[in-house]
Amino acid sequence: MNIIIISGSIRKGRRSHDVAVALATRFHASGYKGAAIIDLAEYNLPVLEEQYDESTHTSGGLTDIQQKLDKADAIVFLSPEYHGSYSGALKNAVDYFSEEFKRKPIGVVSVGAGRMGGINASTDMQQLVLSLGAYPMPYKLLVSNVQQAFGENGEVADEFLTKNMDRFVSEFIWLAEAIRDKKQKL
């Protein structure tokens, strides 16, 4: 099963990407070696003027992103909370595509510097998932106090976060496999 994690921050000094790496590591440890990260900081996506079409969008890495999303069986949206919602970089990237998300399970991970872990961003991302015609996973991963959650080498330093990440991965795999299995029967 192909799982894609969209790391939705392009900000310098971001800590949310540590969460994306930790999640990918957990998916790999669970036997899903195909789990990969689309790091939006690696792309130079222009502000959306029109949806992706391979004949007109030849720059900025959109073709690469489109191919990864198209092959994905399941997707994770991961974003820090900025001003009460998810990042503009994530919204801009998602808006380029449509069919690539339809009828796929999408998990939501939000990151915050405070105690609430980006709960507003997570709620907005679940609404986005519904608007895309995808299936939002009910269980959300909220990462609070992200500046203290990881050690110097990127390892998770918070026991509570470790348990929540493990639960998120388990719940996500269950949902993704259930939807994939149902699609295969159609």
C-alpha positions in Angstrom: 0.0 0.0 0.0 1.3 3.4 -0.9 1.0 6.0 1.8 1.9 9.6 1.2 2.4 12.2 3.9 2.2 15.8 2.7 4.4 17.9 4.9 2.6 21.2 4.6 5.0 23.8 5.9 7.7 25.5 3.9 8.7 27.8 6.8 12.4 28.1 7.8 13.0 26.5 11.2 9.8 24.4 11.0 9.4 21.6 13.5 6.3 20.0 11.8 8.6 18.2 9.4 10.0 16.3 12.3 6.5 14.9 12.8 6.3 13.8 9.1 9.7 12.0 9.4 8.6 10.3 12.6 5.3 9.1 11.1 7.0 7.8 8.0 9.4 5.8 10.3 6.4 4.4 12.1 4.7 3.4 8.9 7.9 1.7 7.7 8.2 -0.2 11.0 4.6 -1.4 10.6 5.5 -3.0 7.3 4.5 -0.2 4.9 7.9 0.5 3.3 6.1 2.5 0.5 5.3 5.3 2.9 6.8 8.5 1.5 6.8 12.2 2.3 5.9 15.0 -0.1 7.8 17.9 1.4 6.3 21.0 0.1 9.5 22.9 1.0 11.3 21.0 -1.8 9.0 22.4 -4.4 8.5 25.9 -5.7 4.8 25.9 -6.3 3.4 29.1 -7.7 0.2 30.4 -6.3 -2.6 28.5 -8.0 -4.1 30.1 -11.1 -5.7 26.9 -12.5 -5.8 23.2 -11.6 -3.1 20.9 -12.6 -3.0 19.8 -16.3 0.2 18.0 -17.4 0.1 19.9 -20.8 0.2 23.3 -19.1 2.0 22.8 -15.8 5.6 21.8 -16.6 7.4 23.5 -13.7 7.5 23.6 -10.0 7.3 19.9 -9.5 3.6 19.5 -10.0 4.0 16.5 -12.3 6.0 14.7 -9.6 3.4 15.6 -6.9 0.6 14.5 -9.2 2.1 11.1 -9.9 2.8 10.4 -6.2 -0.8 11.4 -5.2 -2.3 9.4 -8.1 -0.5 6.3 -7.0 -1.3 6.8 -3.3 -3.8 4.5 -1.6 -3.9 6.7 1.4 -2.7 10.2 2.3 -1.9 12.2 5.5 -2.2 15.9 5.6 0.2 17.4 8.1 0.4 21.1 8.9 1.2 23.5 11.7 -1.5 25.8 12.8 -1.1 29.3 11.4 -3.6 32.0 12.6 -6.2 29.4 13.5 -6.0 27.2 10.4 -3.6 25.1 8.3 -0.8 26.4 6.2 -1.4 28.3 3.0 1.3 26.1 1.4 -0.8 23.0 2.0 -4.0 24.7 0.7 -2.2 25.9 -2.4 -0.7 22.5 -3.1 -4.0 20.6 -2.6 -6.0 23.1 -4.8 -4.0 22.0 -7.8 -5.5 18.6 -7.7 -8.9 16.9 -7.4 -9.2 13.4 -8.8 -6.1 12.4 -7.0 -7.9 12.6 -3.7 -11.3 11.2 -4.5 -12.4 8.1 -2.4 -9.1 7.9 -0.6 -8.6 7.8 3.2 -6.9 10.9 4.5 -5.6 11.3 8.0 -5.0 14.7 9.6 -2.0 15.7 11.7 -1.7 19.2 13.1 1.2 20.7 15.0 1.3 23.6 17.4 3.7 25.4 19.7 1.1 25.6 22.5 -1.0 23.1 24.4 -3.8 22.8 21.9 -1.7 21.1 19.2 -3.3 22.9 16.3 -6.8 21.7 17.0 -8.3 24.5 14.8 -6.1 23.5 11.9 -7.1 19.8 12.3 -10.8 20.6 12.2 -10.3 22.8 9.0 -8.2 20.0 7.4 -11.0 17.5 8.0 -13.5 19.8 6.3 -11.1 20.1 3.4 -10.9 16.3 3.2 -14.7 16.1 2.9 -14.7 18.8 0.3 -12.2 16.8 -1.8 -14.6 13.7 -1.9 -12.2 11.8 0.3 -12.7 9.9 3.6 -11.3 11.7 6.7 -10.1 9.5 9.5 -12.0 10.4 12.6 -8.9 10.1 14.9 -6.7 13.1 14.5 -3.1 13.4 15.7 -2.5 16.7 17.5 1.1 17.5 18.3 1.3 20.0 21.2 4.4 21.9 22.3 6.3 20.7 19.2 9.4 22.6 20.2 9.8 20.2 23.2 8.5 17.0 21.6 11.7 16.0 19.7 15.3 15.4 20.7 18.3 16.8 18.9 18.5 13.8 16.5 14.8 14.1 15.6 13.6 11.2 17.9 10.3 11.6 19.7 11.1 12.7 23.2 7.6 12.8 24.6 6.0 9.6 25.8 2.4 10.8 25.4 3.2 11.8 21.8 4.8 8.4 21.1 1.5 6.7 22.3 -0.6 9.0 20.2 1.5 8.5 17.1 1.3 4.8 17.4 -2.4 4.9 17.8 -2.7 7.2 14.8 -0.7 4.9 12.6 -2.7 1.9 13.8 -6.0 3.6 13.2 -4.9 5.0 9.8 -3.7 1.6 8.6 -6.9 0.0 9.6 -9.0 2.6 7.7 -6.7 2.6 4.7 -6.7 -1.2 4.4 -10.5 -1.4 4.8 -11.1 1.1 2.0 -8.4 -0.5 -0.2 -10.0 -3.9 0.3 -13.4 -2.6 -0.5 -12.2 -0.9 -3.7 -10.5 -4.2 -4.8 -13.9 -6.0 -4.6 -15.6 -3.5 -6.8 
